[in-house]
């Protein structure tokens, strides 16, 4: 599984670092609801 961090999100999406971490939190919340394990500060690239 490929993981992406906040720095890469900033570069790919052109958003602020705070917004990148918000995207990561939202993505991890969705993954946790479906029973997947998550890594703080990183989210699945897909």
C-alpha positions in Angstrom: 0.0 0.0 0.0 1.4 3.4 -1.0 1.2 6.1 1.6 1.3 9.8 1.1 2.3 12.5 3.6 1.3 16.1 4.1 4.3 17.5 2.1 3.4 15.4 -0.9 -0.3 16.5 -0.7 0.9 20.2 -0.6 2.9 19.7 -3.7 0.2 17.7 -5.6 -2.9 19.7 -4.6 -1.4 23.1 -4.1 -3.0 23.5 -0.7 -1.6 24.7 2.6 0.0 22.4 5.1 -2.9 22.7 7.5 -5.3 21.7 4.7 -3.1 18.8 3.8 -3.3 17.5 7.4 -7.1 18.0 7.4 -7.3 15.9 4.2 -5.2 13.2 6.0 -7.4 13.2 9.1 -10.6 12.9 6.9 -9.1 10.1 4.9 -7.9 8.2 8.0 -11.3 8.6 9.6 -13.0 7.0 6.6 -10.5 4.1 6.7 -11.0 3.5 10.4 -14.7 3.3 9.9 -14.2 0.5 7.4 -12.0 -1.4 9.9 -8.6 -0.6 8.3 -5.5 0.3 10.3 -4.1 3.9 9.8 -0.8 5.7 10.2 -0.9 9.1 11.9 0.3 11.8 9.5 -0.1 9.6 6.4 -2.9 8.3 4.3 -3.4 5.8 1.5 -2.4 7.4 -1.8 -5.5 6.0 -3.5 
